[in-house]
Amino acid sequence: MHPNDPKLRSFIGVDPSSDFPIQNLPYGVFFTPDQPDLRVGVAIGDFVLDLAALEAAGLIRFENATGIFARPSLNAFMALGPQVWTKTRARISELLRHDHHELRDNKELRNRALVPRNFAQMHMPFEVDGFTDFYSSKEHATNVGIMFRGKDNALMPNWLSIPIGYNGRASTVVVSGTPIRRPRGQLKPPTADMPVFGPCKRLDFELEMGVVIGQASAMGDMLTEKQAEEMIFGFTLLNDWSARDIQAWEYVPLGPFQAKAFGTSISPWVVTREALEPFRVKGPAQEPTPLPYLQQKGANNYDLRLEVDLKTEKLQKPAVITRTNFKYMYWSSVQQLAHHASSGCAMNVGDLLGSGTISGPEKSERGSMLELSWGGAEPLDLGGGVTRSFLEDGDSLTIRGWCQRDGYRVGFGEVEGTILPAL
């Protein structure tokens, strides 16, 4: 049976509402208090399946390579290529099937290899070689453009022709649960003659997906649509924290810099491109028609639901502040990657692409506080007398995402970050 078959069942009981059925099998890196070595696992229901233990027991094998999963990142596995990814996912699926005996009937190995998820400590899933953030939601770009330039000049002239992006900082990409320190930087209030240096006052989140590159391309090469697709190993949730007031002063003429360099959070689980295959959809119509190197034949968007909640020190429970969908993105991940390499830029195993803020057509589908509060002019009512225009110290923001069909969901878990005061 194909690993995506909705009829598949694991010998491990999985609640229908779980993000991690046998049809998902996302990869992550973890350790446990009694075994502190970092190693690779997959999520299945309420457990992490220790792939290093299965490889050591001979149930998973690689040609001319050993200890692939007994490593502190996914990079070595990703470097083996798409054929190995497919074969390995099929093997893990087979080992977990309810009607397959190898792991199910080996009590000693099963007890050793199946770690309760609440006992596992999650780590960065891969070593981020480089980070590029895009600006690819038409709704988001239009909203921001209206706020800063007015309706008649909302989209810059190049936006409909080219996936806009900038090179970010790999050094501050962190895993979910890592606190985020409020950044400091140069600020210039509208009424001031000169800038001052101090803590950001307009701290924001950006609801994004992270695209994990699992294969390299050579300097000087271009990528076809198929090549770009096959280089994508999987996806994570991504929050590209943003300091809007620092950005406003620094971004002309070269774009964001310190306003984005202080922190980017990703979820600990990488959901494979193959697991998302049943949820592929065509993106919005692109007009004007993109140049030939950016034209797509395939459906390269995903029907992937996203939700953000905000917890404050004064609220008894988190408030959901937005719900949207990855399918709205104007420029797909494949187009972003093809464009990134089009100049001859070499791509490396472990490169991370941020999709750009994901916003939908409705006000309730906006993917940042900047949009939700309309630049602070319309503070967001969280209930209980609590409002927010931007994020305050002590606020905790959580992003969740999942695809749903045929009685199961393929989910990403969550990415969470709590704001600490500036030093």
C-alpha positions in Angstrom: 0.0 0.0 0.0 1.1 3.5 -0.7 2.2 5.5 2.4 -0.5 8.1 1.7 -3.3 5.5 1.4 -6.1 6.8 3.7 -6.9 3.2 4.6 -3.5 2.6 6.3 -3.6 1.9 10.0 -0.7 1.7 12.5 -0.4 -0.9 15.2 -0.1 2.2 17.5 -3.4 3.7 18.2 -3.7 7.2 16.7 -6.6 9.6 17.6 -8.4 10.8 14.4 -7.7 14.4 15.5 -3.9 13.8 15.8 -1.5 15.7 13.6 0.6 12.6 13.3 -1.2 9.5 11.7 0.7 6.9 9.7 0.0 8.9 6.5 2.2 11.8 7.9 5.5 10.6 9.5 7.2 13.9 9.8 10.9 14.0 10.7 12.4 15.6 13.8 15.5 15.5 16.0 15.1 14.8 19.7 16.8 13.6 22.8 15.5 12.1 26.1 16.7 12.7 29.7 18.0 9.1 29.9 19.6 9.2 26.5 20.9 12.7 25.8 22.4 11.9 22.3 20.6 13.8 19.6 19.0 11.5 17.0 16.3 11.5 14.2 12.8 10.3 14.8 9.4 10.5 13.2 6.2 11.4 15.0 3.4 8.8 15.1 0.4 9.5 17.3 1.6 10.3 20.8 5.0 8.8 20.2 8.3 9.5 18.6 9.7 6.5 16.7 13.5 6.4 17.2 14.9 5.9 13.7 18.5 5.6 15.0 17.4 2.6 17.1 15.7 1.0 14.0 18.8 1.6 11.9 21.0 0.1 14.6 18.8 -3.0 14.7 19.1 -3.4 10.9 15.4 -2.6 10.1 16.4 0.4 8.1 19.5 0.3 5.8 21.3 2.7 3.5 23.7 1.8 0.7 27.3 2.8 1.5 26.2 4.7 4.6 25.7 4.0 8.3 24.5 5.9 11.3 22.5 8.3 9.2 19.8 8.7 11.8 22.2 8.7 14.8 23.1 12.3 14.0 22.0 15.7 15.4 20.3 16.9 12.2 18.5 15.7 9.1 21.1 17.1 6.7 23.0 13.8 6.1 19.7 12.0 5.4 18.4 14.8 3.1 21.7 14.7 1.1 21.0 11.1 0.1 18.3 12.4 -2.3 14.6 12.0 -3.3 14.8 8.3 -4.2 16.2 7.5 -0.7 13.6 9.7 0.9 10.8 7.9 -0.9 12.2 4.4 -0.1 12.8 5.2 3.5 9.3 6.7 4.1 7.8 3.6 2.6 9.9 1.4 4.8 9.0 3.3 8.0 5.3 3.2 7.0 5.6 -0.6 6.5 7.2 -1.1 9.9 4.3 0.8 11.6 1.5 -0.9 9.8 -1.0 -2.8 11.9 -0.6 -5.9 9.8 3.2 -6.0 9.7 5.1 -8.0 12.3 8.8 -6.9 12.3 8.4 -4.0 14.8 5.0 -4.8 16.1 6.0 -8.3 17.5 9.5 -7.3 18.7 8.6 -6.2 22.2 12.1 -5.3 23.3 12.8 -3.1 20.2 9.4 -1.6 20.3 9.8 -0.5 23.9 13.1 1.0 23.1 12.2 2.7 19.8 8.8 4.1 20.7 9.3 7.2 23.0 6.3 9.0 24.4 6.3 12.4 22.8 5.8 14.2 26.1 9.1 12.6 27.2 11.1 13.6 24.1 12.9 17.0 24.0 12.8 18.4 20.5 15.8 20.1 18.9 16.4 22.0 15.7 15.5 19.4 13.0 18.2 20.4 10.5 21.3 22.7 10.3 20.1 25.8 8.5 22.7 26.6 5.9 21.1 29.8 4.6 17.8 31.6 5.1 15.9 33.5 2.5 12.5 35.2 3.2 10.0 35.9 0.5 7.1 38.3 0.1 4.6 36.2 -1.9 1.1 36.7 -0.6 -0.8 39.2 -2.9 -3.2 39.9 -0.1 -0.5 40.7 2.4 1.6 42.8 0.0 -1.6 44.7 -1.0 -2.6 45.4 2.6 0.9 46.6 3.5 1.1 48.7 0.3 -2.3 50.4 1.0 -1.1 51.3 4.6 2.2 52.8 3.4 1.5 54.0 -0.2 -2.3 54.2 -0.7 -4.7 52.1 -2.8 -3.4 53.4 -6.1 0.1 52.3 -5.5 -0.4 49.3 -3.3 1.7 46.8 -5.3 5.2 47.9 -6.5 5.6 47.6 -10.3 7.7 44.5 -10.1 5.6 42.5 -7.7 3.4 40.6 -10.2 6.5 39.7 -12.3 9.0 38.4 -9.8 9.0 36.6 -6.4 10.4 39.3 -4.1 12.7 38.2 -1.3 15.7 39.1 0.8 18.6 37.1 2.4 18.0 36.7 6.1 20.1 35.3 9.0 20.5 31.6 9.5 22.2 32.2 12.8 19.0 33.2 14.6 16.6 30.5 13.2 15.5 28.7 16.4 13.2 25.8 17.2 9.7 26.2 18.7 9.7 27.0 22.4 12.8 29.2 22.3 12.1 32.6 23.9 12.4 35.7 21.7 14.2 38.7 23.2 12.6 42.0 22.2 15.1 43.6 19.7 16.8 46.9 20.0 17.6 49.2 17.2 17.4 52.6 15.6 14.0 54.2 15.8 12.9 57.5 14.3 9.4 58.7 15.4 7.6 60.8 12.8 8.0 63.9 14.9 11.7 63.5 15.6 14.5 65.1 13.7 17.0 62.4 14.5 16.8 58.6 15.3 17.3 57.2 18.8 18.5 53.7 19.8 16.2 51.6 22.0 13.8 48.7 22.3 11.3 48.0 19.5 7.9 49.3 20.2 6.0 47.7 17.3 7.0 44.0 17.6 5.1 41.7 15.2 4.8 38.1 14.0 4.6 36.8 10.5 2.7 33.7 9.7 4.7 31.7 7.2 5.6 28.3 6.0 9.3 27.2 5.9 10.5 25.3 2.8 13.3 22.9 3.6 15.8 22.4 0.7 17.2 18.8 0.7 19.3 18.8 -2.4 22.0 21.2 -3.6 22.3 22.9 -7.0 25.5 24.1 -8.6 26.6 27.7 -8.9 25.7 28.9 -12.3 22.8 26.4 -12.8 19.2 27.2 -13.4 16.3 24.9 -12.3 13.4 23.6 -14.1 10.0 23.3 -12.4 10.6 19.6 -11.9 14.1 20.0 -10.6 13.0 22.7 -8.1 10.1 20.5 -6.8 12.4 17.5 -6.3 14.9 19.6 -4.3 12.2 20.4 -1.7 12.4 17.9 1.2 9.6 19.2 3.2 7.9 22.1 5.1 7.8 23.5 8.6 5.7 26.2 10.3 7.7 29.4 10.4 7.3 32.7 12.4 9.5 35.4 11.0 9.4 37.9 13.9 9.5 41.5 12.8 10.3 44.8 14.3 8.1 47.2 12.3 9.5 50.5 13.7 13.1 49.4 13.2 12.2 48.3 9.7 10.4 51.6 8.8 13.6 53.5 9.4 16.2 51.1 7.9 14.5 49.5 4.9 15.2 52.2 2.2 17.0 51.6 0.0 18.1 47.9 0.6 15.2 46.4 2.4 14.9 44.7 5.8 18.0 44.1 7.9 18.1 44.3 11.7 14.3 44.4 11.9 14.3 40.7 10.8 17.7 39.5 12.0 16.9 38.9 15.7 14.8 35.8 15.5 12.9 33.3 13.2 11.1 30.4 14.8 10.3 27.0 13.2 8.3 24.0 14.2 10.4 20.9 15.3 8.7 18.6 12.7 9.5 18.6 9.0 6.5 17.3 7.1 7.7 15.8 3.8 6.6 17.0 0.5 5.4 13.4 -0.3 3.1 13.5 2.7 1.5 16.7 1.4 1.0 15.3 -2.1 -2.8 14.5 -1.6 -3.4 18.2 -0.7 -1.8 19.9 -3.7 -4.0 22.6 -5.4 -3.4 25.1 -8.1 -2.6 28.6 -6.8 -4.3 31.9 -7.8 -4.3 32.8 -11.5 -1.2 34.8 -12.3 -1.6 37.9 -14.5 0.5 38.9 -16.3 1.8 35.5 -17.3 5.1 34.9 -15.7 8.3 34.7 -17.7 9.0 31.2 -19.1 11.4 30.2 -16.3 8.7 30.8 -13.7 5.8 29.2 -15.6 4.2 26.2 -13.9 2.5 23.1 -15.2 1.8 21.5 -11.9 -0.4 22.3 -8.9 2.3 23.6 -6.6 0.2 25.1 -3.8 -1.3 23.2 -0.8 -4.7 23.3 0.9 -3.1 23.8 4.3 -5.1 25.4 7.1 -3.3 27.7 9.5 -4.3 29.2 12.8 -2.6 31.6 15.2 -3.4 32.1 18.9 -2.1 34.7 21.3 -1.7 34.2 25.0 -1.2 37.2 27.3 -0.5 37.5 31.0 -4.0 38.8 31.6 -6.0 36.3 29.5 -7.1 33.0 31.1 -6.9 31.2 27.8 -5.3 32.0 24.4 -7.3 34.0 21.9 -7.3 32.8 18.3 -6.4 35.9 16.3 -6.3 34.6 12.7 -7.2 31.6 10.5 -6.0 31.4 6.9 -4.7 28.9 4.3 -1.4 28.4 2.5 -3.3 27.9 -0.8 -3.7 31.6 -1.2 0.0 32.2 -2.0 0.5 34.0 -5.3 4.0 32.7 -5.8 4.5 29.0 -5.0 7.5 27.5 -3.2 8.6 25.9 -6.5 8.6 29.3 -8.2 10.4 30.9 -5.3 13.2 28.2 -5.5 13.4 28.4 -9.3 13.8 32.1 -9.1 16.3 32.0 -6.3 18.6 29.8 -8.4 17.9 31.6 -11.7 20.8 34.0 -11.4 23.2 31.1 -10.9 22.9 31.2 -7.1 24.0 27.9 -5.6 21.5 26.2 -3.3 22.7 24.0 -0.4 21.3 21.1 1.6 19.7 22.7 4.6 18.7 26.0 3.0 15.5 27.4 4.4 13.0 29.5 2.4 10.4 31.5 4.2 7.2 31.6 2.2 6.4 35.2 3.2 3.5 36.3 5.3 0.4 34.2 4.5 -2.8 36.3 4.4 -6.2 35.6 2.9 -8.8 37.8 1.3 -10.8 38.4 4.6 -9.8 40.5 7.5 -9.9 37.5 9.8 -7.3 35.8 7.5 -4.5 38.3 7.9 -1.1 36.9 8.9 0.5 39.7 11.0 -0.4 42.2 13.7 0.5 45.0 11.3 -2.5 43.9 9.1 -4.8 42.7 11.9 -4.6 46.1 13.7 -4.2 48.0 10.5 -0.9 49.6 11.6 -2.2 50.1 15.1 -5.2 52.2 14.0 -7.6 49.4 14.8 -6.4 47.5 18.0 -7.3 43.9 18.1 -9.9 42.9 20.8 -8.7 39.7 22.5 -11.6 39.6 25.0 -11.6 40.2 28.7 -10.7 43.9 28.2 -7.4 43.0 26.6 -6.4 44.6 23.3 -3.3 44.5 21.1 -1.9 46.5 18.3 1.5 44.9 18.5 3.1 42.2 20.7 4.0 43.1 24.4 6.5 41.5 26.7 5.2 38.2 28.1 3.0 37.5 25.1 3.2 34.0 23.7 2.3 33.4 20.1 1.5 29.9 18.7 1.0 28.9 15.1 -0.6 25.6 14.1 -1.1 24.1 10.6 -2.7 21.0 9.1 -4.2 19.4 6.0 -7.5 17.4 6.3 -9.1 14.7 4.2 -10.7 11.2 4.3 -10.9 11.0 8.1 -7.3 11.9 8.9 -5.1 15.0 9.1 -1.5 15.7 8.2 -0.4 18.3 10.7 2.8 20.2 11.7 2.3 20.4 15.4 3.0 24.0 16.5 5.6 26.7 16.6 5.6 28.8 19.8 7.6 31.8 21.0 7.3 34.0 24.1 8.5 37.6 24.1 11.1 38.5 26.7 11.9 42.1 27.6 14.8 43.9 25.9 18.1 43.9 27.8 
